[in-house]
């Protein structure tokens, strides 16, 4: 996340925190909500990581969003009656819950907040388009190249490679094979050294 984006999302969170009605902790693997649950609260992630996933007919899952500390989870659900996916804690996670009615009230009456919210949604739309483009690429190599290009060489630490595999829509094993191949060829050594 670049500095401007970080400042904007922190401003949104500062406006929403006083409206919170609860703070909850979720264990790894625990659902924050399920598909078709009614949308009553907005989740502000204060620690950990949550994946928004859709389960396919074959049992596989499509990763729609990874929310980490300092992000808003499933903000697109604000104007929906029901969630269209599942939110699963990828790690132990903490979140504060803000009633949807309070967020809608802010959007209606606070023009600065509404402008920041629209800018945030625009950035999330751009991110979703990138993920969609990446999912259309056929090889692990092509997906990794796209991810690196879009993330300004900010390669994750070794312990976060499973999350990167999820983001790429590939198995951990396939990602590890690709990284190993690149390391042997010297194509990714600098990035891997930064991540280690």
Helices and strands as residue ranges (DSSP letters): H 3-17, E 20-26, E 31-33, E 41-47, E 49-55, E 61-68, E 71-73, G 75-79, E 86-89, E 93-99, H 100-109, H 111-136, H 140-150, G 158-160, H 161-168, H 172-185, H 189-195
